[in-house]
């Protein structure tokens, strides 16, 4: 699968941007699925970190 001009043969699917959470806070990013696994894994981070989920949601909408 080619994503943003880079070939990632191990992924079969990448999500649209959405709010994700890590120990550092909430952020806007995408998840992906590997060919051999049904679990979604973090793929990239498209924003800085937000302290509150609501702030990340507003940034995603805006």
Phi, psi and omega in degrees: 000132178261124182232123181052037176083003180244136181276124176238085185294339183281345181260144176250348185200140175229135184284167167287163177302140179206169180279128178237165180232140174224175177301337180278346180136193179269148179207165175264128182200186178235154175246164181220162175240136174280158179301319188264006186221144178274347183287142173274139178236152176301137180252311179204169177242126185253004181213177169282188180265146177243143179288324184242141179300323181299322179294321178293320178298316178298319180294322179294320180287330188268000000 
